[in-house]
Amino acid sequence: GDVEAYARHLQSLSLRNLDTVSDHAMYWTLLTRADRTTEAIKMAQEFTRAPASPMETVRLADAYYQLGMAGATRELLKKTAPAFSNSPEVWVAYAAVLERASDWTDMRAIALRIREEKNSRDTLWGFAYYLEGRAELAEKRLSSAERAFEKAVECNYEIPPLGMSVANELRKLKYPSFALKLYQSLERSFDN
């Protein structure tokens, strides 16, 4: 929480080219907590380095969002998500931004984009079908939403927490039978 000490260490890392995108994002967050948001926004706007990993992408997007830079958050995720196409964290973050903006057209587009990746069939396709269903539901196309949710439930989830997240969202959206079916299919994954 010591902003000045963090700044000194970040500068030292930068001089040796050892700083990361996450280091800078964390600094902006610290500045915001210290009521220095204007300074943090200026630094964020001037920052040009691209994230090198999915986690850096999510961290940078979160920092932008905390600074109130919704447009920058969205642009970052739109640009980097294809580069990290097998990363659930990036797609989940991107979907959350689109949901907050009620951009159902782009949500449907990323659902289709995710399913274009054959390698992500067992990791992300269920989530992609959920996103498609969420967009359809928001636009009052109930039968299409139900079909997409049904496909989401039928998919494999190599990453069980992602499946749990989908099931939780289905429950919140008042689709308890789909949620229950998905919970049951994931139950063995959480035995320990």
C-alpha positions in Angstrom: 0.0 0.0 0.0 3.0 2.3 0.1 2.6 4.3 -3.2 6.0 6.0 -3.0 7.9 2.8 -2.3 6.1 1.0 -5.0 6.9 3.9 -7.5 10.6 3.6 -6.6 10.7 -0.2 -7.1 8.8 0.1 -10.3 11.2 2.7 -11.6 14.1 0.4 -10.6 12.5 -2.5 -12.4 11.8 -0.4 -15.5 15.4 0.7 -15.7 16.5 -2.9 -15.9 13.6 -3.9 -18.2 12.2 -6.2 -15.6 8.9 -4.5 -15.1 5.7 -6.2 -16.3 2.3 -4.8 -17.5 0.8 -6.1 -14.2 3.4 -4.0 -12.2 2.1 -0.9 -13.9 -1.5 -1.8 -13.6 -1.0 -2.4 -9.9 0.7 1.0 -9.5 -2.3 2.8 -11.1 -4.6 0.9 -8.7 -2.5 2.1 -5.8 -2.6 5.6 -7.1 -6.4 5.5 -7.3 -6.6 4.2 -3.7 -4.4 7.2 -2.7 -6.9 9.6 -4.3 -4.5 10.2 -7.2 -6.8 9.0 -9.9 -6.1 11.7 -12.4 -2.4 10.9 -12.3 -3.2 7.2 -12.7 -5.5 7.8 -15.7 -2.8 9.9 -17.4 -0.2 7.1 -16.9 -2.7 4.5 -18.2 -3.5 6.5 -21.3 0.2 6.9 -22.1 1.0 3.2 -21.5 1.6 1.4 -24.8 3.0 -2.0 -23.9 0.8 -5.0 -24.8 0.2 -7.7 -22.3 2.3 -10.8 -22.6 -0.1 -13.3 -21.1 -3.8 -13.9 -20.3 -3.3 -12.9 -16.7 -1.6 -9.7 -17.6 -4.5 -8.9 -20.0 -7.0 -9.4 -17.3 -5.0 -7.4 -14.8 -4.6 -4.5 -17.3 -8.3 -4.6 -18.2 -9.3 -4.6 -14.5 -7.0 -1.6 -13.9 -8.6 0.3 -16.8 -12.0 -0.5 -15.6 -11.2 0.7 -12.0 -10.0 3.9 -13.5 -13.3 4.4 -15.3 -11.8 3.8 -18.7 -14.5 1.5 -20.0 -13.7 2.2 -23.6 -10.0 1.3 -23.1 -11.1 -1.9 -21.2 -13.2 -3.0 -24.1 -10.7 -2.2 -26.8 -7.9 -4.0 -24.9 -10.0 -7.2 -24.6 -11.3 -7.0 -28.2 -7.7 -6.7 -29.4 -6.1 -9.3 -27.2 -8.8 -12.0 -26.8 -8.0 -13.6 -30.2 -4.3 -13.8 -29.3 -5.2 -15.7 -26.1 -8.1 -17.6 -27.7 -7.7 -20.6 -25.4 -7.7 -18.6 -22.2 -11.0 -18.7 -20.2 -9.9 -15.7 -18.1 -9.7 -13.3 -21.0 -13.0 -14.4 -22.5 -14.8 -14.3 -19.2 -13.5 -10.7 -18.6 -14.5 -9.7 -22.1 -18.0 -11.2 -21.7 -18.4 -9.3 -18.4 -17.6 -6.0 -20.0 -20.0 -6.7 -22.9 -22.7 -7.7 -20.4 -22.3 -4.5 -18.4 -22.6 -2.5 -21.6 -25.6 -4.6 -22.7 -23.8 -5.3 -26.0 -25.6 -8.5 -27.0 -24.4 -8.3 -30.7 -20.8 -8.4 -29.7 -21.5 -11.0 -27.0 -23.0 -13.2 -29.7 -20.0 -12.5 -32.0 -17.5 -13.6 -29.3 -19.5 -16.7 -28.7 -19.1 -17.7 -32.3 -15.5 -16.7 -32.3 -14.7 -18.9 -29.4 -16.4 -21.9 -31.2 -14.3 -21.3 -34.2 -11.4 -22.6 -32.2 -11.6 -26.4 -32.5 -8.9 -26.8 -29.8 -11.2 -25.1 -27.2 -14.0 -27.6 -27.6 -13.7 -29.1 -24.2 -12.6 -26.0 -22.4 -14.7 -23.1 -23.8 -17.5 -24.2 -26.0 -19.9 -24.6 -23.2 -19.2 -21.1 -22.0 -19.6 -19.9 -25.6 -23.0 -21.5 -25.9 -23.9 -19.8 -22.6 -22.9 -16.4 -23.9 -25.0 -17.0 -27.1 -28.0 -17.9 -24.9 -27.4 -14.9 -22.7 -27.5 -12.6 -25.7 -30.6 -14.3 -27.1 -32.4 -14.1 -23.7 -31.6 -10.4 -23.4 -33.1 -9.8 -26.8 -36.2 -11.8 -25.8 -35.6 -14.8 -28.2 -36.5 -17.3 -25.6 -36.5 -20.5 -27.7 -33.1 -19.7 -29.1 -31.8 -18.9 -25.7 -33.0 -22.2 -24.3 -31.4 -24.1 -27.2 -28.1 -22.4 -26.6 -28.4 -23.0 -22.8 -29.1 -26.7 -23.5 -26.0 -27.0 -25.7 -24.0 -25.2 -22.9 -25.1 -27.9 -20.4 -24.3 -30.7 -22.8 -20.7 -29.6 -23.3 -17.6 -30.9 -21.5 -15.9 -28.6 -19.0 -12.3 -29.4 -18.6 -12.1 -26.4 -16.3 -14.8 -27.3 -13.7 -14.9 -23.8 -12.1 -15.9 -22.4 -15.5 -18.7 -24.9 -15.6 -19.8 -23.9 -12.1 -19.8 -20.3 -13.2 -22.0 -21.1 -16.1 -24.3 -23.1 -13.8 -24.5 -20.3 -11.3 -25.4 -17.8 -14.1 -28.1 -20.2 -15.4 -29.6 -20.4 -11.9 -29.6 -16.6 -11.6 -31.3 -16.3 -15.0 -34.1 -18.6 -13.8 -33.1 -21.8 -15.6 -32.7 -24.1 -12.6 -33.2 -27.3 -14.5 -30.3 -26.5 -16.8 -28.2 -25.4 -13.8 -29.0 -28.6 -11.9 -28.0 -30.8 -14.8 -24.7 -28.9 -15.2 -24.0 -29.0 -11.4 -24.6 -32.8 -11.5 -22.3 -33.3 -14.4 -19.6 -31.4 -12.6 -20.1 -32.9 -9.1 -17.3 -35.5 -9.4 -14.8 -32.9 -10.3 -15.3 -31.4 -6.8 -15.2 -34.6 -4.8 -12.0 -33.6 -3.0 
